């Protein structure tokens, strides 16, 4: 049977309406969820004086997505990101004393971890996230001296790691960093690189005490192959050695003081501090000395930094 033309048009029109093409316009898609800042993934966290007292900031290695983590102006120093990227250890001055704290990756949940001496600092997470190594001072006949201590992340188990020396000697330990497998701890003793086992045995020097390096604030590459460090020698450049202390090489060649190198998760780059116009600024460089670029986002002092191992 043949349908009339008006009836056919009506049927098509009804089908058109039922399909939604002729009804209300479709609603806009919901906005994307806010970024998840509970984990620092591939980001670099650093102390910045841009807003007055040192605050913690986070940024991508290419300089993008820069943001503040703290805003209360209470001075946040020496940040170190936990292995899972969820927490940050740092130092804050309190009533003339330097105290080690821990907070969440987004800047919330600040808790005091340890206040052992008036000058605690340089916190470093163990690879398993169970302990933090840090420098604390003891009183002595020649003045206070630094030693490396360990503490569990819940604040228990505090104990001194690096040993004492003869009463007539003075040595200062600082700059603790863990080996990637967590079995040893790297540190400087009077400007020479040393390692010690996690249980306090096996103290060994990687460089002679008479070395011209005058090492400070070293870092162990995540692949375990190299150690980078600042040098207080005449050039004050960054240097890199094999993990056993052999084959020292100079990474940078400028005349400005450089320090606090931290490796990228893939051991291919470093973020470090360089003196520029009287303040320290952050730079990123390839492990072979190429591809250097400035990372700091202001002219204020911005140092030191920590590079998240989570990618």
SERO-4910 file (N, C-alpha, C, O; in steps of 0.05 Angstrom, whole numbers):
BEGIN
 pado doro    nc1    nc2    nc3   cac1   cac2   cac3    cc1    cc2    cc3    oc1    oc2    oc3
  Unk    A     17    -24      0      0      0      0     18     25      0     38     26     14
  Unk    A     11     45    -16     27     69    -18     17     89      3     -7     95      5
  Unk    A     37    101     18     30    121     37     30    148     23     45    153      4
  Unk    A     12    166     33     12    193     21     36    209     30     48    203     51
  Unk    A     44    228     15     67    245     20     65    259     47     85    260     61
  Unk    A     42    271     55     40    284     81     45    265    104     58    272    123
  Unk    A     34    240    102     38    221    123     67    213    126     77    210    148
  Unk    A     81    210    104    109    203    105    126    225    117    144    219    132
  Unk    A    120    250    111    135    272    123    130    273    153    149    278    168
  Unk    A    106    268    161    100    269    190    115    247    205    126    252    226
  Unk    A    117    223    193    131    201    206    161    208    209    173    202    229
  Unk    A    172    220    188    200    227    189    205    248    210    226    247    224
  Unk    A    187    267    213    190    288    233    188    277    261    204    285    278
  Unk    A    170    258    266    168    246    292    194    231    299    203    232    321
  Unk    A    204    216    279    230    202    284    252    221    290    270    215    307
  Unk    A    252    244    277    273    265    282    272    275    310    292    278    324
  Unk    A    247    280    319    244    290    347    252    269    367    265    275    387
  Unk    A    244    244    362    250    223    382    280    217    384    289    207    404
  Unk    A    294    224    363    323    219    364    338    240    380    361    237    387
  Unk    A    324    261    387    337    282    403    348    305    387    358    325    398
  Unk    A    348    302    360    361    322    343    346    348    343    357    369    339
  Unk    A    320    346    348    305    370    347    297    380    374    282    400    376
  Unk    A    306    367    396    299    375    423    318    395    435    330    411    420
  Unk    A    321    395    461    338    413    475    367    408    467    375    385    463
  Unk    A    384    429    465    412    424    459    426    407    480    418    409    503
  Unk    A    445    390    472    458    372    492    472    389    513    483    411    508
  Unk    A    472    379    538    486    393    559    516    391    556    526    372    544
  Unk    A    530    412    566    559    412    564    571    390    581    560    383    602
  Unk    A    593    378    573    606    357    589    615    369    616    622    393    617
  Unk    A    616    353    636    624    363    662    653    372    661    669    361    646
  Unk    A    661    391    678    689    401    678    707    378    687    699    361    702
  Unk    A    732    379    678    751    358    687    755    360    717    754    382    728
  Unk    A    761    338    730    766    339    759    791    355    765    809    357    748
  Unk    A    792    367    789    817    382    796    841    364    796    838    340    801
  Unk    A    864    375    791    888    358    791    893    345    818    887    357    839
  Unk    A    903    321    818    909    306    842    937    314    852    957    306    840
  Unk    A    937    329    874    963    337    885    971    321    910    989    328    925
  Unk    A    958    298    913    965    281    936    991    265    931   1003    255    950
  Unk    A   1000    264    906   1025    251    899   1041    269    881   1030    280    861
  Unk    A   1066    273    887   1084    288    870   1096    270    849   1113    253    856
  Unk    A   1088    273    824   1097    255    803   1116    270    784   1107    287    768
  Unk    A   1142    264    786   1161    277    768   1166    306    774   1180    319    759
  Unk    A   1155    317    795   1157    345    801   1182    350    818   1193    332    831
  Unk    A   1190    375    818   1213    385    834   1201    404    855   1187    423    849
  Unk    A   1207    398    881   1199    415    903   1223    431    913   1245    420    915
  Unk    A   1219    456    919   1242    473    927   1233    495    946   1210    502    947
  Unk    A   1253    506    960   1248    529    978   1252    554    961   1271    557    946
  Unk    A   1234    573    965   1235    598    950   1230    622    969   1212    620    986
  Unk    A   1245    643    966   1241    668    981   1225    688    965   1224    712    972
  Unk    A   1211    679    944   1196    697    927   1175    713    942   1169    736    935
  Unk    A   1163    701    963   1141    713    977   1150    723   1005   1133    727   1022
  Unk    A   1176    726   1009   1186    735   1035   1200    712   1048   1222    704   1039
  Unk    A   1189    702   1070   1201    679   1083   1200    655   1064   1182    653   1047
  Unk    A   1218    636   1068   1220    614   1049   1195    597   1050   1186    588   1071
  Unk    A   1183    593   1027   1160    576   1023   1168    552   1005   1187    554    990
  Unk    A   1152    531   1006   1157    508    988   1140    511    963   1116    518    965
  Unk    A   1152    506    940   1139    507    915   1144    481    899   1164    467    905
  Unk    A   1127    476    880   1131    452    862   1130    462    834   1116    481    827
  Unk    A   1145    448    816   1147    456    788   1155    431    772   1168    413    782
  Unk    A   1147    431    747   1156    411    728   1185    417    720   1193    440    721
  Unk    A   1200    396    712   1228    401    704   1231    421    681   1252    432    678
  Unk    A   1210    425    665   1211    444    643   1203    472    651   1202    490    635
  Unk    A   1196    475    677   1188    502    687   1158    507    686   1150    528    695
  Unk    A   1142    488    677   1114    491    676   1100    483    702   1112    470    719
  Unk    A   1074    491    704   1057    483    727   1069    490    754   1068    474    772
  Unk    A   1081    513    755   1093    522    781   1070    529    801   1051    543    793
  Unk    A   1073    520    825   1052    525    845   1064    526    873   1085    514    878
  Unk    A   1050    539    891   1059    541    919   1047    517    935   1024    510    931
  Unk    A   1063    506    952   1053    485    970   1047    497    998   1030    486   1012
  Unk    A   1062    517   1006   1057    530   1032   1053    560   1028   1064    572   1010
  Unk    A   1038    572   1047   1031    600   1044   1031    615   1070   1023    638   1071
  Unk    A   1041    602   1092   1039    615   1118   1063    631   1127   1063    642   1148
  Unk    A   1084    632   1110   1107    649   1116   1123    640   1140   1136    657   1153
  Unk    A   1124    614   1146   1138    604   1170   1165    593   1164   1178    582   1182
  Unk    A   1175    596   1140   1202    587   1131   1204    557   1130   1204    543   1150
  Unk    A   1205    547   1106   1208    518   1100   1234    514   1085   1238    525   1063
  Unk    A   1251    497   1096   1278    494   1086   1284    464   1081   1271    447   1092
  Unk    A   1303    459   1063   1315    433   1058   1294    411   1053   1293    391   1067
  Unk    A   1276    415   1033   1255    395   1028   1267    369   1017   1287    369   1003
  Unk    A   1254    346   1024   1261    320   1012   1236    304   1009   1221    300   1028
  Unk    A   1230    296    984   1205    282    978   1208    252    984   1228    240    979
  Unk    A   1187    241    996   1187    212   1003   1187    195    978   1179    205    956
  Unk    A   1196    170    980   1198    153    956   1172    149    942   1171    145    917
  Unk    A   1149    149    956   1123    146    943   1111    172    934   1089    172    924
  Unk    A   1125    195    938   1116    221    929   1093    232    945   1082    253    937
  Unk    A   1086    220    967   1062    229    983   1069    247   1006   1051    260   1017
  Unk    A   1094    249   1014   1102    266   1037   1128    281   1031   1143    273   1013
  Unk    A   1132    301   1047   1156    318   1044   1168    322   1072   1154    331   1090
  Unk    A   1193    315   1076   1207    322   1100   1221    350   1095   1229    356   1073
  Unk    A   1222    366   1116   1234    392   1113   1243    402   1141   1238    389   1161
  Unk    A   1256    425   1141   1266    437   1166   1253    464   1169   1249    479   1149
  Unk    A   1246    471   1193   1234    497   1199   1245    508   1225   1248    494   1244
  Unk    A   1252    534   1225   1262    546   1250   1240    551   1269   1218    561   1262
  Unk    A   1244    543   1294   1224    547   1315   1239    557   1340   1254    542   1353
  Unk    A   1234    582   1348   1245    593   1373   1276    590   1373   1287    582   1393
  Unk    A   1288    596   1351   1317    596   1349   1329    568   1345   1354    566   1346
  Unk    A   1313    548   1342   1322    521   1337   1312    511   1310   1291    520   1301
  Unk    A   1327    493   1297   1319    482   1271   1308    454   1276   1322    437   1287
  Unk    A   1283    450   1267   1268    426   1274   1260    412   1248   1253    425   1228
  Unk    A   1260    385   1248   1253    369   1225   1223    363   1227   1213    353   1247
  Unk    A   1209    368   1205   1180    363   1202   1175    345   1178   1192    341   1161
  Unk    A   1150    336   1177   1140    321   1154   1112    331   1148   1096    337   1167
  Unk    A   1105    334   1123   1078    342   1115   1070    326   1090   1086    313   1077
  Unk    A   1044    328   1084   1033    315   1060   1043    330   1035   1052    353   1036
  Unk    A   1041    316   1012   1051    328    987   1037    353    979   1048    370    964
  Unk    A   1012    357    988    998    381    981   1001    404   1001    989    425    999
  Unk    A   1019    400   1021   1024    421   1041   1008    418   1066   1012    434   1085
  Unk    A    990    399   1067    973    396   1091    987    376   1111   1007    363   1104
  Unk    A    975    374   1135    983    353   1154   1011    356   1164   1025    336   1166
  Unk    A   1020    380   1171   1047    385   1181   1049    373   1209   1033    379   1227
  Unk    A   1070    356   1213   1075    345   1240   1105    347   1245   1121    344   1227
  Unk    A   1111    352   1271   1140    353   1279   1150    324   1281   1137    307   1293
  Unk    A   1173    319   1268   1184    292   1270   1204    290   1292   1203    271   1308
  Unk    A   1223    308   1293   1244    306   1313   1256    334   1319   1260    350   1300
  Unk    A   1263    339   1344   1277    363   1352   1298    353   1372   1293    352   1397
  Unk    A   1321    346   1362   1342    335   1380   1362    355   1389   1370    355   1413
  Unk    A   1371    373   1372   1390    394   1379   1379    420   1368   1357    421   1357
  Unk    A   1395    441   1371   1386    467   1361   1391    470   1332   1382    490   1320
  Unk    A   1405    451   1319   1412    454   1291   1409    427   1277   1428    416   1267
  Unk    A   1384    417   1276   1378    393   1261   1372    401   1232   1360    422   1227
  Unk    A   1380    384   1213   1375    391   1185   1382    369   1166   1388    347   1174
  Unk    A   1380    376   1140   1387    358   1118   1373    331   1119   1386    310   1118
  Unk    A   1346    331   1122   1332    305   1124   1333    290   1097   1333    303   1076
  Unk    A   1333    264   1098   1335    247   1074   1319    221   1079   1325    206   1098
  Unk    A   1299    216   1063   1283    192   1065   1298    167   1057   1314    168   1038
  Unk    A   1294    145   1071   1305    120   1062   1288    110   1038   1265    117   1036
  Unk    A   1300     94   1020   1285     84    997   1260     69   1004   1241     68    988
  Unk    A   1259     56   1027   1235     41   1034   1215     59   1049   1193     49   1057
  Unk    A   1221     84   1053   1203    103   1066   1200     99   1096   1182    111   1108
  Unk    A   1216     82   1108   1213     75   1136   1228     94   1155   1219     97   1178
  Unk    A   1250    105   1146   1267    122   1163   1275    147   1149   1274    150   1124
  Unk    A   1284    166   1165   1296    191   1155   1323    195   1168   1325    193   1193
  Unk    A   1343    199   1152   1370    207   1162   1371    237   1163   1359    251   1146
  Unk    A   1385    248   1183   1387    277   1185   1412    283   1201   1424    266   1214
  Unk    A   1421    308   1199   1443    318   1214   1433    331   1240   1414    346   1240
  Unk    A   1447    324   1262   1442    336   1287   1469    342   1301   1489    329   1294
  Unk    A   1469    360   1320   1494    368   1332   1497    358   1361   1477    356   1375
  Unk    A   1522    352   1368   1529    346   1395   1548    368   1405   1563    379   1390
  Unk    A   1548    373   1431   1567    392   1442   1595    379   1445   1596    355   1451
  Unk    A   1616    395   1441   1643    384   1444   1662    405   1453   1655    429   1455
  Unk    A   1687    397   1460   1706    416   1470   1715    437   1450   1724    459   1458
  Unk    A   1711    432   1424   1718    451   1404   1693    464   1391   1695    476   1369
  Unk    A   1671    461   1404   1646    471   1393   1628    449   1384   1636    425   1384
  Unk    A   1604    455   1377   1585    435   1368   1594    422   1342   1606    435   1325
  Unk    A   1588    396   1340   1597    382   1316   1573    365   1306   1557    355   1322
  Unk    A   1572    362   1280   1550    347   1268   1555    317   1266   1577    308   1261
  Unk    A   1534    302   1270   1534    273   1266   1508    266   1251   1488    281   1252
  Unk    A   1508    244   1237   1485    234   1223   1468    217   1242   1479    199   1255
  Unk    A   1443    222   1243   1424    207   1260   1403    194   1242   1398    203   1220
  Unk    A   1390    173   1253   1367    161   1240   1343    162   1258   1346    161   1283
  Unk    A   1319    165   1246   1295    164   1262   1273    151   1244   1272    155   1220
  Unk    A   1256    135   1257   1233    124   1242   1214    146   1235   1213    167   1248
  Unk    A   1198    142   1214   1180    163   1205   1157    169   1224   1143    189   1221
  Unk    A   1154    152   1244   1134    158   1265   1147    171   1289   1134    175   1310
  Unk    A   1173    178   1287   1187    192   1308   1200    174   1329   1214    184   1347
  Unk    A   1197    148   1326   1210    129   1345   1238    121   1334   1245    127   1311
  Unk    A   1253    107   1351   1278     95   1342   1300    114   1336   1318    108   1321
  Unk    A   1300    138   1348   1321    158   1344   1348    147   1354   1350    138   1377
  Unk    A   1368    148   1337   1395    140   1346   1417    151   1328   1412    157   1304
  Unk    A   1440    155   1339   1463    165   1324   1475    143   1306   1478    121   1315
  Unk    A   1480    151   1281   1491    131   1262   1521    134   1259   1536    114   1262
  Unk    A   1531    158   1253   1560    161   1249   1575    162   1275   1565    174   1294
  Unk    A   1598    150   1277   1612    146   1302   1627    171   1312   1632    189   1296
  Unk    A   1634    170   1337   1651    191   1348   1681    186   1340   1687    164   1330
  Unk    A   1697    206   1345   1726    204   1339   1742    209   1364   1730    212   1386
  Unk    A   1768    208   1362   1785    213   1385   1779    240   1397   1772    259   1383
  Unk    A   1781    243   1424   1774    268   1437   1788    292   1427   1777    314   1428
  Unk    A   1812    289   1417   1827    312   1407   1821    319   1378   1832    339   1368
  Unk    A   1804    304   1365   1798    310   1337   1771    324   1335   1753    321   1352
  Unk    A   1768    338   1313   1742    351   1307   1734    345   1279   1748    352   1260
  Unk    A   1712    331   1275   1701    326   1248   1671    332   1249   1658    330   1269
  Unk    A   1661    341   1226   1633    349   1223   1621    333   1201   1630    333   1178
  Unk    A   1599    319   1207   1584    303   1188   1559    317   1179   1545    330   1195
  Unk    A   1553    315   1153   1529    328   1143   1521    316   1116   1536    299   1105
  Unk    A   1498    324   1106   1491    318   1078   1485    288   1073   1494    278   1053
  Unk    A   1470    275   1091   1465    247   1087   1447    241   1063   1427    255   1059
  Unk    A   1454    220   1048   1437    211   1026   1439    180   1025   1461    169   1030
  Unk    A   1418    167   1018   1417    138   1018   1425    126    992   1421    137    970
  Unk    A   1438    102    993   1442     87    969   1415     77    958   1396     75    974
  Unk    A   1412     73    932   1386     65    922   1374     40    934   1350     37    936
  Unk    A   1391     21    943   1381     -3    955   1376      0    985   1367    -19    998
  Unk    A   1383     23    996   1378     28   1025   1397     16   1044   1393     17   1068
  Unk    A   1419      4   1034   1437    -10   1052   1458      8   1063   1470      2   1084
  Unk    A   1464     30   1050   1486     48   1059   1477     77   1058   1457     84   1045
  Unk    A   1491     94   1072   1485    122   1073   1511    137   1066   1532    133   1077
  Unk    A   1508    155   1047   1530    173   1038   1528    199   1054   1506    209   1059
  Unk    A   1551    210   1061   1552    236   1075   1579    248   1072   1598    235   1061
  Unk    A   1582    273   1081   1608    285   1081   1619    288   1109   1603    294   1128
  Unk    A   1644    283   1113   1658    287   1138   1682    305   1133   1701    298   1120
  Unk    A   1680    330   1144   1701    350   1139   1708    353   1109   1731    355   1102
  Unk    A   1688    352   1092   1692    357   1064   1701    333   1048   1708    336   1025
  Unk    A   1700    309   1059   1707    285   1044   1683    267   1044   1668    264   1064
  Unk    A   1678    254   1021   1656    236   1018   1661    210   1034   1682    198   1032
  Unk    A   1640    202   1049   1642    177   1064   1616    161   1060   1596    172   1052
  Unk    A   1618    135   1065   1594    118   1065   1595    102   1091   1616     97   1103
  Unk    A   1571     94   1100   1569     77   1124   1545     59   1120   1525     67   1108
  Unk    A   1546     35   1131   1523     17   1129   1500     28   1146   1504     43   1164
  Unk    A   1476     19   1139   1452     28   1153   1453     20   1183   1440     34   1199
  Unk    A   1467     -1   1189   1469     -9   1217   1492      3   1232   1497     -4   1255
  Unk    A   1506     22   1219   1528     36   1233   1556     24   1229   1575     35   1239
  Unk    A   1557      1   1215   1583    -12   1210   1594     -3   1183   1580     10   1167
  Unk    A   1619    -10   1178   1630     -6   1151   1636     22   1143   1635     28   1119
  Unk    A   1643     40   1162   1650     67   1155   1674     67   1136   1694     54   1142
  Unk    A   1672     81   1113   1694     82   1094   1694    109   1080   1672    121   1075
  Unk    A   1717    119   1074   1721    144   1059   1722    138   1029   1736    120   1020
  Unk    A   1707    153   1013   1708    151    984   1729    170    972   1738    165    950
  Unk    A   1736    190    987   1756    209    978   1775    215   1001   1766    215   1024
  Unk    A   1800    221    996   1819    226   1018   1811    251   1033   1799    270   1022
  Unk    A   1817    252   1058   1811    276   1074   1826    300   1064   1817    323   1068
  Unk    A   1848    295   1050   1864    317   1039   1855    325   1011   1868    341    998
  Unk    A   1832    314   1002   1823    320    975   1818    350    971   1811    364    989
  Unk    A   1822    359    946   1817    387    940   1787    391    934   1779    414    928
  Unk    A   1771    370    934   1743    373    928   1728    390    949   1712    407    942
  Unk    A   1734    384    975   1719    397    996   1689    394    991   1674    413    988
  Unk    A   1680    369    990   1653    361    981   1632    371   1001   1637    372   1025
  Unk    A   1608    377    991   1586    382   1008   1560    376    993   1558    379    969
  Unk    A   1540    367   1009   1513    361    999   1513    343    974   1506    352    952
  Unk    A   1522    318    977   1523    299    955   1495    287    950   1477    290    966
  Unk    A   1493    273    927   1469    257    922   1476    233    905   1493    234    887
  Unk    A   1464    210    912   1469    184    899   1449    180    877   1425    183    881
  Unk    A   1458    174    852   1440    171    830   1422    147    834   1430    127    846
  Unk    A   1397    149    825   1378    127    830   1386    100    818   1378     79    828
  Unk    A   1403    101    796   1412     75    785   1436     65    800   1447     43    793
  Unk    A   1446     79    821   1467     70    838   1495     73    827   1514     65    840
  Unk    A   1498     85    803   1524     85    790   1542    109    797   1566    107    795
  Unk    A   1530    132    804   1546    156    807   1537    172    832   1515    169    843
  Unk    A   1555    189    840   1551    208    862   1557    236    852   1578    241    841
  Unk    A   1538    254    855   1542    282    848   1544    299    873   1532    292    894
  Unk    A   1559    320    872   1563    336    897   1573    364    890   1584    368    868
  Unk    A   1569    382    908   1581    409    905   1610    408    916   1616    391    933
  Unk    A   1626    426    906   1654    427    914   1661    455    924   1654    475    910
  Unk    A   1673    457    947   1682    482    957   1711    488    950   1724    504    963
  Unk    A   1721    475    929   1748    481    919   1747    508    906   1727    522    906
  Unk    A   1769    516    894   1771    542    882   1750    547    861   1739    569    858
  Unk    A   1744    526    845   1724    530    823   1695    530    833   1678    542    821
  Unk    A   1690    515    855   1663    514    867   1642    502    848   1618    509    850
  Unk    A   1651    485    830   1632    474    810   1620    447    820   1627    437    842
  Unk    A   1601    437    805   1590    410    810   1609    389    800   1622    392    779
  Unk    A   1611    367    815   1628    345    806   1612    319    809   1593    317    824
  Unk    A   1621    299    793   1609    273    793   1631    252    795   1652    255    783
  Unk    A   1626    231    811   1644    208    813   1629    183    810   1604    182    813
  Unk    A   1643    161    804   1631    135    806   1624    130    835   1635    142    853
  Unk    A   1605    111    839   1596    107    866   1617     96    885   1614     98    909
  Unk    A   1639     85    874   1661     76    891   1682     98    896   1702     93    909
  Unk    A   1676    122    886   1694    145    891   1714    150    868   1729    170    869
  Unk    A   1715    132    849   1734    135    827   1724    153    805   1701    161    805
  Unk    A   1743    161    787   1737    176    763   1722    202    768   1700    206    758
  Unk    A   1734    220    784   1721    246    788   1721    263    763   1742    265    749
  Unk    A   1699    275    757   1696    293    734   1682    319    742   1665    318    760
  Unk    A   1689    341    730   1675    366    735   1653    370    715   1657    368    691
  Unk    A   1629    374    725   1605    375    708   1600    403    697   1592    406    674
  Unk    A   1605    424    713   1601    451    705   1628    466    706   1646    458    719
  Unk    A   1629    489    691   1655    502    689   1653    532    694   1672    547    690
  Unk    A   1630    542    704   1627    570    710   1643    579    734   1655    562    747
  Unk    A   1642    605    740   1657    616    762   1640    619    787   1651    625    809
  Unk    A   1613    616    785   1596    620    808   1594    595    825   1598    573    815
  Unk    A   1589    598    850   1587    576    869   1562    559    862   1541    570    856
  Unk    A   1565    533    862   1543    514    856   1542    492    878   1563    484    888
  Unk    A   1518    483    884   1515    463    905   1489    449    904   1472    454    886
  Unk    A   1485    430    922   1459    416    926   1448    403    900   1425    407    893
  Unk    A   1465    387    886   1453    373    863   1435    351    871   1440    337    891
  Unk    A   1413    347    856   1394    325    861   1388    312    834   1382    325    815
  Unk    A   1390    285    834   1386    270    809   1356    268    802   1339    268    819
  Unk    A   1352    266    776   1325    259    765   1320    230    769   1339    214    774
  Unk    A   1295    221    768   1288    192    773   1303    173    753   1308    151    761
  Unk    A   1308    182    729   1322    165    710   1352    168    710   1366    157    693
  Unk    A   1363    183    728   1392    188    731   1405    201    707   1429    199    703
  Unk    A   1389    215    691   1399    228    667   1402    258    670   1416    271    653
  Unk    A   1390    270    691   1392    299    695   1396    305    724   1393    288    742
  Unk    A   1403    330    729   1407    340    757   1394    368    759   1396    384    740
  Unk    A   1382    373    781   1374    400    789   1394    409    810   1401    394    827
  Unk    A   1403    435    808   1423    444    827   1420    474    832   1405    487    818
  Unk    A   1435    484    851   1434    513    858   1460    526    848   1481    515    850
  Unk    A   1456    551    839   1479    567    830   1476    596    839   1453    606    838
  Unk    A   1497    608    849   1496    635    858   1493    654    834   1510    654    816
  Unk    A   1472    670    834   1467    690    813   1459    716    825   1439    718    839
  Unk    A   1475    737    821   1469    763    832   1464    763    862   1446    776    872
  Unk    A   1480    747    876   1479    747    905   1459    728    917   1457    727    942
  Unk    A   1443    714    901   1424    694    912   1428    668    896   1439    668    875
  Unk    A   1417    646    908   1419    620    895   1394    616    877   1372    621    886
  Unk    A   1399    607    853   1378    601    834   1380    572    825   1402    560    827
  Unk    A   1358    561    816   1357    533    808   1362    530    778   1352    545    762
  Unk    A   1377    509    771   1383    502    743   1380    472    740   1383    457    759
  Unk    A   1375    464    715   1374    436    708   1395    431    687   1398    447    669
  Unk    A   1409    408    689   1430    401    670   1430    371    665   1424    356    683
  Unk    A   1437    364    641   1440    335    635   1465    324    649   1483    339    656
  Unk    A   1465    298    654   1487    286    669   1513    287    655   1534    283    667
  Unk    A   1513    293    628   1538    296    613   1546    325    611   1566    331    597
  Unk    A   1532    343    624   1540    372    624   1527    388    603   1532    412    601
  Unk    A   1510    376    586   1496    391    565   1468    399    574   1458    390    595
  Unk    A   1455    415    557   1427    421    560   1419    436    585   1397    433    595
  Unk    A   1437    453    594   1431    468    619   1409    489    614   1410    503    593
  Unk    A   1390    492    633   1371    513    632   1363    522    660   1364    506    679
  Unk    A   1356    547    662   1348    559    688   1320    549    694   1302    549    677
  Unk    A   1315    541    719   1289    531    728   1275    551    746   1251    552    747
  Unk    A   1290    567    761   1278    586    779   1258    604    765   1261    612    742
  Unk    A   1236    610    779   1215    627    767   1215    655    777   1197    671    770
  Unk    A   1233    663    794   1235    690    804   1264    697    808   1282    680    805
  Unk    A   1270    722    815   1297    731    820   1305    727    849   1327    734    857
  Unk    A   1287    716    865   1293    712    894   1310    687    897   1314    671    879
  Unk    A   1320    683    921   1335    659    927   1317    635    926   1296    635    939
  Unk    A   1325    614    911   1309    590    908   1328    566    909   1340    559    889
  Unk    A   1329    554    933   1348    532    938   1344    522    966   1337    537    984
  Unk    A   1347    495    971   1353    474    952   1327    461    941   1305    471    945
  Unk    A   1331    439    926   1308    426    913   1309    396    918   1330    385    926
  Unk    A   1286    383    913   1284    354    914   1268    345    890   1247    356    884
  Unk    A   1277    324    876   1264    314    852   1250    288    858   1262    269    867
  Unk    A   1223    288    854   1207    264    861   1216    240    844   1221    243    820
  Unk    A   1218    217    857   1225    192    843   1201    179    830   1204    160    815
  Unk    A   1177    189    835   1153    178    824   1148    191    796   1149    215    793
  Unk    A   1144    174    776   1140    184    749   1111    180    740   1104    187    717
***
